[in-house]
Amino acid sequence: MEVINIEAQTFEAMMNRFEAFCDRVESLCGDHRDKSLHRWLDNQDVCRILNISKRTLQTYRDCCLSIRAY
C-alpha cells in the first residue's frame, strides 16, 4: 500500500472543488428527476403542438422516430 501525504490546505481545496462538482451534478440531475404524470403530453397535445394528425403521429411511432417534449 502506498501512502501519500498532502498539505491540509491542498486537501481542503480538493474537498471544496469536489463538493462544488457534487452540487453541480445534483443540480443537473434535479432538472430531469421529476417525470411525474402531469408533465407528460397525451396524443392530442402532441398532435396540436406539432401540427400533425393522429395518423401521422402513429406513423412516426411505427417508423421508430423518436418524438420527445423537453
N, C-alpha and C positions, 0 to 999 in steps of 0.2 A: 504494500500500500504506500502511496506517495502522499506526503503531507505538504501542503502549500500554505505559506504564511502571507497574509496581506495586511496592509495597514487598516486600522479601523475606519479612517476617512474614506479609503477606497471601497471598503465593504459597504459603508453607508451609501456611497454614491451608486454602487451597483444595485443595492436594495431599492433605492429611490427610483432608479430607472426601470427596474423590474416591476415595481408597483405601478408606475405610470403605464407601462406596457399592459399589465393586467387590467387596469382601468379602461384603457382603450379597447381591448378585446371585449370586455364586458359591455361597453357602450355599443360596439358594433353588433354584438350578438343580441343585445337587448332590442335593437331596432327590428329584428326579424323573429323574435321569440313569440310574439302574440299572433297565433294562427287560428284564433277563435272564429266561430261561425259568422259573427257579424261583419267580418272583413272579407268574406268570400262573395263572389258575384254569382247570380243564377244565370241561366241561359238567356233569358230576356234582357238582363242588364248587359251581358257581353255583346249580344246582337245589336243592341241600341248604341253602345259605346263604339263598336267597330263599324256600325252602319252596314251590317250584313244580315242575311236571312238565317233562320234556324237551320235550314237545309245546308247552307254554306258552312255554318259553324260545325255541323255534323260531318261534312266533307273534310274540313280541316282536321277534325279528330280522327277520322278514318284514314287519312293520309299521313298520320303521325306528325302533324305540325303542332308545335307547342305554342299555345296562346296563354300568356300569363299576365295578370294585372299586378302592378307594383304599387 
